[in-house]
Amino acid sequence: MKTIIALLDFVTIPIKTKPTYFKNVITHLTNNPVYTTPDIPLETLQLAVDNLELAILAAADGSRPAVSAMHDSADAATLLFKNTVGYVNTRCSSF
């Protein structure tokens, strides 16, 4: 039987495209009967994505504090989604 494993490829994608990728993940997890109780609530993941989008917009002017905040926000969101990958892999291995 084929084993399904979620990957961490999203770590290497550009910051400006991460919100789109993360929103897609949230959409697939929402109301999915296999992933009923994620370790990190979907609301928290959505808040991290919203914060990342705001940080990207604020960093458009190129100011150092805004760019630094954007990178911090991207790191925080990426960490949350890395933990979500662990949850998905745990759930997939039980099938």
C-alpha positions in Angstrom: 0.0 0.0 0.0 1.3 3.5 -0.9 2.2 5.6 2.1 1.1 9.3 1.9 3.6 11.8 3.4 3.2 15.5 3.5 6.4 17.3 2.5 8.2 20.5 3.7 8.8 21.8 0.2 6.9 25.0 1.1 9.9 26.1 3.2 11.8 27.1 0.1 9.1 29.0 -1.8 9.4 32.8 -1.9 7.8 34.7 0.9 5.4 36.6 -1.4 3.9 33.3 -2.6 3.6 31.6 0.8 0.2 33.1 1.7 -1.4 31.6 -1.4 0.1 28.2 -0.6 -0.8 28.4 3.0 -4.4 29.4 2.2 -4.7 26.3 -0.1 -3.5 24.1 2.8 -6.1 25.6 5.1 -8.8 25.2 2.5 -8.0 21.5 2.2 -7.9 21.0 6.0 -11.2 22.8 6.6 -14.1 20.4 7.1 -12.0 17.4 6.1 -13.2 14.3 8.0 -9.7 12.9 8.3 -8.2 16.0 9.9 -10.8 16.8 12.5 -8.6 18.1 15.4 -5.3 19.6 14.1 -2.7 20.3 16.8 -2.8 24.0 15.7 -6.3 25.3 15.2 -7.2 26.4 11.7 -8.1 29.8 13.1 -4.5 30.2 14.3 -3.1 29.2 11.0 -5.4 31.7 9.2 -4.4 34.5 11.6 -0.7 33.7 10.8 -1.4 33.9 7.1 -3.3 37.2 7.5 -0.4 38.6 9.5 2.0 37.5 6.8 0.0 39.2 4.1 -0.1 42.4 6.1 3.6 42.3 6.7 4.3 41.7 3.0 2.2 44.8 2.1 3.9 46.9 4.7 7.3 45.8 3.4 6.6 47.0 -0.1 8.2 50.3 0.7 11.5 48.6 1.5 12.0 50.0 5.0 14.3 47.8 7.1 11.9 47.4 10.1 9.0 46.4 7.8 11.2 43.9 5.9 12.4 42.5 9.1 8.8 42.2 10.4 7.9 40.4 7.1 10.7 37.9 7.6 9.7 37.3 11.2 6.1 36.8 10.2 7.1 34.4 7.4 9.2 32.4 9.9 6.4 32.2 12.4 3.8 31.1 9.8 6.3 28.5 8.3 6.9 27.1 11.8 3.1 26.7 12.4 2.7 24.9 9.0 5.7 22.7 9.7 3.9 21.5 12.9 0.8 21.0 10.8 2.8 18.8 8.4 3.7 16.6 11.5 0.0 16.3 12.3 -1.0 15.4 8.8 1.8 12.8 8.6 0.6 11.3 11.9 -3.0 11.1 10.7 -2.0 9.6 7.3 0.1 6.9 8.9 -2.9 5.7 10.9 -4.8 4.7 7.7 
